[in-house]
Amino acid sequence: CAGIGATGKCKNAGYPNPKNCKVCICPYGYGGAYCAQRPAGCGTTLTAFKAWKSRSITLGNATITTTRDTVTTCSDWITAPAGKTIQFRITALTDVQCYNGCMYSSIEPRILIDKAMTSPR
């Protein structure tokens, strides 16, 4: 892909797709041709304010009590004005199915410079 397409345009630790150099392969939580957009599907973009705001998220079907074969991935983005710090607080997780490193029930904040890396689950 050198010199064409997405080379140098990929954001947030994305990299050019060797099968289609016009677009990037994005890490989880990022989408769009150049990994600069929130991926389609579950999630929303929130704006941080000086006062705390609450958000409650429910995933899955509570009537199903067995381990599911599929996962739901939601990507919430929190934005703030340049130079401002974002704080978030997780107050509760219930009915967490935690097997093999919690890949089925986890929250992965992207707070590091390298957006492909996540904080501990």
C-alpha positions in Angstrom: 0.0 0.0 0.0 3.0 2.3 0.1 2.2 5.7 -1.4 -1.4 5.0 -2.2 -4.8 5.0 -0.6 -5.0 5.0 3.2 -1.3 5.0 3.9 -0.7 7.8 6.4 -4.4 8.5 6.8 -5.3 5.7 9.3 -6.1 7.1 12.8 -6.3 5.5 16.3 -3.9 2.7 15.6 -5.6 1.6 12.4 -3.5 0.4 9.5 -4.0 0.1 5.7 -6.0 -3.0 4.6 -3.6 -5.0 2.4 -6.6 -6.3 0.4 -8.0 -2.8 -0.2 -5.4 0.0 0.3 -8.1 2.7 0.2 -9.4 1.8 3.6 -8.0 1.0 7.1 -8.4 -2.0 9.4 -9.5 -0.5 12.7 -9.1 -1.7 16.3 -12.3 -2.5 18.2 -14.2 0.7 19.1 -13.3 2.6 15.9 -14.8 2.6 12.4 -15.1 4.4 9.1 -12.6 4.3 6.2 -9.8 5.8 8.3 -10.8 4.7 11.9 -11.8 8.2 12.9 -15.5 7.4 13.5 -17.5 5.5 16.0 -18.4 2.1 14.5 -21.9 1.5 13.4 -24.3 -0.3 15.8 -24.7 -0.2 19.6 -23.3 2.8 21.4 -23.4 6.6 21.3 -21.2 9.7 21.4 -21.5 11.6 24.7 -20.3 15.1 25.6 -18.6 15.6 29.0 -19.8 18.5 31.2 -18.5 19.9 34.4 -21.3 18.2 36.4 -21.5 14.4 36.5 -24.0 12.7 34.2 -25.4 9.2 34.6 -25.9 6.6 31.9 -27.3 3.1 32.5 -26.6 0.4 29.9 -28.4 -2.9 29.6 -27.1 -5.5 27.2 -28.6 -8.8 26.1 -31.8 -10.5 27.2 -32.1 -11.0 31.0 -34.4 -14.0 30.5 -31.6 -16.0 29.0 -29.6 -17.4 31.9 -27.1 -19.6 30.0 -23.9 -18.6 28.4 -24.5 -17.0 25.0 -22.6 -18.0 21.8 -22.5 -14.4 20.6 -21.2 -11.2 22.0 -22.6 -7.6 21.9 -20.0 -4.9 21.3 -21.1 -1.3 22.1 -18.8 1.7 21.5 -19.6 4.8 23.6 -17.3 7.7 22.9 -17.0 10.6 25.4 -15.8 13.9 24.0 -14.7 17.1 25.8 -13.3 20.4 24.7 -9.6 20.5 23.9 -7.4 20.6 27.0 -10.2 19.3 29.3 -10.0 16.0 31.2 -12.7 13.3 31.0 -13.6 11.4 34.1 -15.8 8.4 34.3 -17.0 6.2 37.1 -18.5 2.7 36.9 -20.8 2.1 39.8 -22.1 -1.4 39.1 -21.8 -4.4 36.9 -24.4 -7.1 37.4 -24.7 -10.7 36.1 -21.2 -10.6 34.6 -20.2 -13.7 32.6 -16.5 -13.7 33.2 -14.6 -16.5 31.5 -11.3 -16.5 29.7 -10.3 -13.0 30.7 -13.8 -11.5 30.7 -14.1 -11.2 26.9 -17.8 -11.6 27.2 -18.5 -9.1 29.9 -16.1 -6.2 30.2 -15.6 -2.5 29.8 -12.4 -1.5 28.0 -11.6 2.2 28.4 -9.3 3.5 25.7 -7.2 6.0 27.7 -3.7 5.4 26.4 -2.0 7.1 23.6 -2.0 3.9 21.6 -5.7 3.4 20.9 -5.2 -0.3 20.0 -4.4 -0.9 23.7 -7.1 -1.0 26.4 -7.0 -0.6 30.1 -7.5 -3.7 32.3 -10.9 -5.2 32.0 
